[in-house]
Amino acid sequence: MDQWSNTEQSILYGAVTTGDIWKFGQLHRSEKRIVQDLNLYRVPADFEDLMRILVAILA
């Protein structure tokens, strides 16, 4: 993602999902370091937390 993104943002956010389970991570571009969120977010049990994370990433 870092190679193809034209943005100047220092942190890129990513998500992996099966549809029912979501997992998030961050790429710190200058350090070439990935930080993985250890939590799994499940739909519908963690839907509110999941929406909060998605809105924060987009803001």
N, C-alpha and C positions, 0 to 999 in steps of 0.2 A: 504494500500500500504506500509506503514511504516513497518509493521510486516513481510512482505514477501520480501522486498527488501534487498539484501545483499550489496548494495553499501554504501560507507562511506560519500556520499554527505549529507550536512547539510540541503539542500533544495530540495524537490521533487516537480516537476511541473506536473500539470494535466490539462486536457481539457475535456469539455463536448460539444458535437455537435449533431445537428439534421441533419447535412449535409449542410444546408443553413445558420445556425446560430452557432457561436462558442463562448464559454466562457472559461476563464482560471482562474487558481488558483495556489497557492503555499502552500506547507506544510513545515513549519519550524520545523524540527524534534526535536531539542533539547528543544524547547519551547512548543511543541505539539500545535502549533497555525497554523490555516489556514487563508491565506489572499486571498480574492476573488477579481478578477478584476471586477469592476462594469460595464465595457463596454461590449457590445455585438458586435461581428464582423460578418458582413453579407457578404455572397457570392452572387453575384460578386462585390457588392459595395465597400466592405472593403478588397478585395482580397490582395492588396499590403501590407496593415498593417498586415493582417493575416499571410502572408508568412514571413514577417520580424520577427514576434513573434515566429513562428515555427522554423525558422533558428536559432534564438538566443537561444532558448531552447536546440536545438541539438548541438550547438557550445560549 
